């Protein structure tokens, strides 16, 4: 970007030099010419940004409605976000199974079969809530809400 700024400074210096040589009667034509060059520079910058934005939207659309949207501030790509989600769910499942053994034993010793049923209902409930929050129901609703509102309106 600095090279483009340097070019613009050179154009301004050339315009000012031409004004000094040609006199004030050519001032408006020189200013118009310089402003036209600035406008062209701005147009090319905006075109590039719009093309980049459209390309990002096409990539997002090509991934499909089920694809996770990359986090904007975290700097993590979609593959990293998907891997982190899987790792979190897998870890939670392993911890649940490890805790299921002592909880089942405690439930059976203290309350018999009813204690075992209560322990397992608790485990199933905790896992269902975690599944709903980590990638199921709530994320699906968020994706639908984001799809309904274009990104430029957010």
Secondary structure, DSSP 8 states (H G I E B T S, - for coil): -HHHHHHHHHHHHHHHHHHHHH-GGGHHHHHHHHHHHHHHHHHHHHHHHHHHHHHHHHHHHHH-TTS----TTT---HHHHHHHHHHHHHHHHHHHHHHHHHHHHHHHHHHTHHHHHHHHHHHHHHHHHHHHHHTSHHHHHHHHHHHHS-GGG-
